[in-house]
């Protein structure tokens, strides 16, 4: 297994997190006259609801253990301190404007590892559907026809809107790790942080939602006469939607080996037309190949 090195203390002590059997991570034990050098972690948000950051904040019991081991130097949902360099930068949200691109590129240069966090950052999410509609029509739907007509004659504002395109983080910069879902799964976030603190690469099995759905004993959605994206979507969510009687809508993005043509044919056989299928794919995976016309 490849070893991923993070900046850590020269005085490294292996400990077990309380109530977490067998988990080993490093912490600063304190050196007389020394300087504490915990890994620096930062969270940045772009176009999103910030629900992924809130999902992480809801992990109070385990999060408190991690806070003793790292310095969180940027987290808009909790603190506003700015750092100069980061060991790990978590990016939530899709990228829309030129100024967003510049900001993201600066964060990438200042970060040892960069993590795309959530469906907006990984695969565009619902806002990416605007890529397939004319800008003027988008503005009309959101703000009304009168607002669109007045803004279209504004030589400063309208070009900004007209040239906006939703992109994933990986469309702009190199991404080291992905935390998928809408919102992210807190246990996956914790696994990633602990793995990096341990100096190991986080393992993410490339398996479909169907694998977890089967393990959980669920009836196949297709057997109920309904349609589902589970066969082509990254697992890791413990099939939470199908566990509760819903179908998978694909918030975790498509697997690299997914047989998209076979899945499309399956949906056609179940009665969906091409327009319905494309719309279904674009709901969460708007920046991926599956969303193309």
DOBAZA-478905 format. One record per residue (C-alpha): x, y, z negated. Coordinates in steps of 0.001 Angstrom, whole numbers, plus 524288, in hexadecimal, padded with zeros to 5 digits. Last residue first. Layout:
<kolvexs>
       u       v       w
       X       Y       Z
...
</kolvexs>
This chain:
<kolvexs>
       u       v       w
   79783   8391C   861A7
   7A192   838AE   856D1
   79D78   8359F   848DE
   7A438   8284B   8486B
   7B128   82EEE   84B64
   7B12D   835A8   83E26
   7AECD   843F9   83AC0
   7A02B   8428F   83874
   7A0DF   83634   8304B
   79690   839E3   82610
   789F1   83BFD   82DAB
   79095   83A94   83AD4
   78F27   82BD2   83B79
   78083   82C99   8391D
   77EDC   83742   84354
   78631   82EEF   84D37
   77D70   8235C   84A29
   770E3   82B42   84B2C
   774EC   830E5   8584D
   778CB   82390   85D9C
   76BB7   81D78   859FF
   7690F   815BC   84D9C
   760E9   8095E   84EF1
   7686B   7FF17   84755
   76F23   7FA57   853BD
   77431   8081B   855CD
   779B0   8080E   847FF
   780AA   7FB30   84AAD
   785D8   800B2   85779
   78BA3   80C3B   8501D
   791D1   802D4   84678
   797F9   7FAEA   85169
   79D1E   80747   857C8
   7A291   80C66   84AFB
   7AA7A   80056   847CD
   7B0E4   805E1   83B98
   7BFA6   803FB   83AC8
   7C2DD   8119C   835C1
   7B73C   81159   82C6E
   7AD4F   81C35   82E0B
   7AB00   826C8   823FD
   7A795   82652   81585
   79A80   82D56   81711
   79582   822E1   8205A
   786C0   8230D   81ED6
   78606   81600   817B5
   7780B   8114B   81604
   76FF8   81355   809C2
   76ADD   8098C   7FFDC
   772E1   80D87   7F416
   77DF9   803E6   7F5FF
   77DCD   80813   80443
   781BC   815CF   8004B
   78C0B   811E4   7F645
   79303   8084F   7FF38
   79E2E   80764   7F53F
   7A2EF   81479   7FAB5
   7AFE7   80EEB   7FF3E
   7AB9B   80AEE   80CCB
   7AF2E   8121D   8193F
   7A425   81239   82343
   7A228   809EB   82F89
   79977   7FEDB   82A79
   792A6   807CB   8208A
   78C85   810D8   82A98
   77EB3   80BCB   8280B
   77202   80955   82F46
   76515   803EA   82A49
   75DEC   7F72E   82D25
   75FE1   7F219   81F55
   76A10   7E8A5   824A6
   77163   7F48A   829C1
   77251   7F9E2   81BE9
   778E7   7ED5A   81784
   77369   7E8A7   80A81
   77CA6   7EC7B   7FFAD
   7847F   7E29F   7F7DC
   78EB5   7EC37   7F2F4
   7997C   7E4E2   7F9EB
   791D3   7E615   806A7
   7909B   7F4CF   80528
   79EFA   7F5AC   801C2
   7A2E3   7EF06   80E77
   79879   7F659   81631
   79E84   80361   8122E
   7A992   7FFC4   81B4A
   7B754   7FC25   81772
   7C434   80339   818EB
   7C8D5   800B4   80AFB
   7CE4F   80D32   804F1
   7DAF5   80B0D   7FD7C
   7E117   816B5   7F6C3
   7EFCE   81736   7F95D
   7F829   81588   7ED56
   80023   81F11   7E51A
   7F838   81CC6   7D8C9
   7F36D   82AC2   7D8AE
   7EF8F   828B9   7E6D9
   7E7D8   81C93   7E358
   7E134   82362   7D7EE
   7DCCB   82EA4   7E089
   7D794   82594   7EB18
   7D070   81CA6   7E1A1
   7CA31   82858   7DAE5
   7C526   82DA5   7E7B8
   7C00E   8204C   7EBA6
   7B926   81F0A   7DE7D
   7B2A1   82C38   7E0B4
   7AC48   827F3   7ED9A
   7AC58   833E5   7F65E
   79FA7   83B24   7F908
   79C3C   8392A   803C1
   7A684   82EF1   806C0
   7B4E8   82D36   80980
   7C150   83003   801FD
   7CBB0   8302D   80C89
   7DA7B   82FCC   80B08
   7E67F   835D0   81164
   7DFBC   83F80   81A60
   7E7C9   8467F   824C0
   7E1E8   8537F   828A8
   7D73E   85939   83159
   7CE66   84E55   8365E
   7D1BE   846F9   829E8
   7CA5C   8511E   821F4
   7BE0E   84E8E   829D9
   7B959   85889   83392
   7AD29   860EA   8352B
   7ADEC   86A94   84067
   7ABFE   87942   83F88
   7ADC9   88065   84C67
   7A05B   886BC   84D1D
   7A037   88A62   83EB9
   7ACE6   891EA   83EEC
   7A98B   897B0   84C41
   79CB1   89CBF   84663
   7A2C2   8A482   83B50
   7AB37   8AEAD   841F6
   7A439   8B1CF   84EB4
   796CB   8B1FA   84816
   78CD6   8B040   85311
   78A85   8A203   84F8C
   78833   8A5E5   8416E
   77BB5   8AD59   84444
   775BB   8A2C4   84CCD
   77975   89809   84342
   77398   89F49   837C2
   766DD   8A12C   83F11
   766A7   892DF   8433F
   767D1   88D33   835AD
   7733B   88B09   82C59
   7760E   87C72   82C99
   76EAB   87800   838BC
   77210   8843B   8407B
   78063   8838D   83CC2
   78154   8757E   8412D
   77A87   878B8   84DFB
   78436   883A4   850A6
   78FA5   87AAC   84D87
   78B11   87049   85759
   78903   8631E   850CC
   79239   85768   85062
   79C5B   85D34   84740
   7913F   860EC   83E06
   7905A   852A5   83A38
   79D04   854D7   832DF
   79555   85AB1   827A5
   79052   84D08   8245D
   79D80   84723   82118
   7AA1B   84AB9   8282F
   7B101   83D95   82702
   7BB31   83DF2   81C45
   7BA2A   84BA6   8168C
   7AB5E   84C82   816DE
   7A9EA   83E2A   81330
   7B1A6   83F62   8069A
   7BFA4   84242   802D0
   7CA79   8434B   80CE3
   7D6C6   84117   804CE
   7E3A3   8483A   806F4
   7F05D   8434B   80142
   7FCDD   84AF9   7FEF5
   7F5A6   857D1   8000B
   7FA47   865AE   80305
   7FAB8   863EE   811C4
   7ED33   85DB4   811BD
   7E794   868E9   809C9
   7ECD5   872AC   813AB
   7E6E9   86AE8   81EE1
   7D9CC   86AC7   817F7
   7D9D7   8798B   8164E
   7DD3F   87BB2   82495
   7D298   87279   82922
   7C8A6   878CD   82020
   7CC54   88632   82593
   7C9A2   88111   83337
   7BC16   87D02   82EE3
   7B4CF   87035   82D12
   7BBF4   865B9   8253B
   7B418   85B98   81DC6
   7B3A1   85ABA   80F0C
   7BB5B   85560   8039B
   7CA2B   85505   80402
   7D1B2   84E75   7F8FB
   7DFD8   852E0   7F7D1
   7E9A1   849C9   7F142
   7F762   84D5C   7ECD7
   7F43D   85BB1   7EE3B
   7FC58   867E1   7F044
   7FA2B   87626   7ECAB
   7EEDB   874C8   7E339
   7E2F2   87D6B   7E175
   7DA90   87D4D   7D527
   7CBEE   87DB6   7D7A4
   7C66E   87333   7CED1
   7BAB6   869E4   7CE7F
   7B2DE   869AA   7DB21
   7BD7C   87159   7E20C
   7C7EF   8674A   7DED7
   7D622   86B7C   7E091
   7E186   86871   7D77F
   7DD50   85B52   7D221
   7E962   85728   7CA85
   7EA96   84876   7C937
   7EBCC   83E10   7BEA2
   7E33B   8430D   7B394
   7D8D8   846CD   7BD78
   7D864   8389A   7C1B0
   7D335   83411   7B48F
   7C8ED   83ED3   7B47D
   7C48E   83A8A   7C1F9
   7C189   82CEC   7BD00
   7B6B0   830DF   7B3A3
   7B28E   83D13   7BAF3
   7AFE6   836AE   7C812
   7A554   840C0   7CB67
   7AFE3   84A6D   7CF43
   7B338   84168   7DA91
   7A549   84197   7DFB2
   7A565   8506C   7DE56
   7B160   85126   7E706
   7AA80   848A8   7F10D
   79E45   85107   7F053
   7A5BE   85D06   7F4B5
   79A78   86034   7FE0B
   7A3E6   8608C   8096B
   7AAFB   86979   812EA
   7B885   86B2C   80CBF
   7BC5B   866F0   7FF29
   7C9B4   8654A   7F901
   7CDB1   85C86   7EDB1
   7DB7F   85C70   7E82F
   7E407   85283   7E11F
   7F15F   85552   7DB58
   7F95F   849E4   7D641
   7FDDC   84C4E   7C83E
   80AED   852C7   7C5F7
   80C6D   8561E   7B789
   81914   85D96   7B579
   8235A   8587E   7AC2F
   828A5   85DFE   79F61
   8246E   851E6   79800
   81E68   848A9   7A1BD
   80FDA   845F1   7A20D
   80971   838F5   7A4F6
   80501   83D9C   7B249
   7FC47   83342   7B80C
   7FD1C   8282E   7C1AF
   7F297   81E87   7C59C
   7EF7A   81059   7C2C2
   7E1E7   80A8D   7C32E
   7E0F8   7FCF2   7BD1E
   7D4E6   7FF42   7B509
   7CE41   80C86   7B614
   7C7FD   80FB4   7A8DA
   7D33C   818CC   7A5A4
   7DC7C   81AB9   7B0F2
   7E82C   811DC   7AFB7
   7F57B   8184F   7AF68
   80230   81809   7B6E8
   80BC3   82260   7B289
   81328   82AEA   7BBF5
   81DA2   83413   7B6A5
   822C7   8393C   7C38E
   81549   83EA0   7C58A
   80DBA   83CE1   7D20B
   80DA9   841FA   7DFF6
   80614   83803   7E7B4
   80B95   82C58   7EEEB
   8032C   823D2   7F79E
   8085A   815F3   7F7D0
   804F4   80D6E   80377
   80000   80000   80000
</kolvexs>
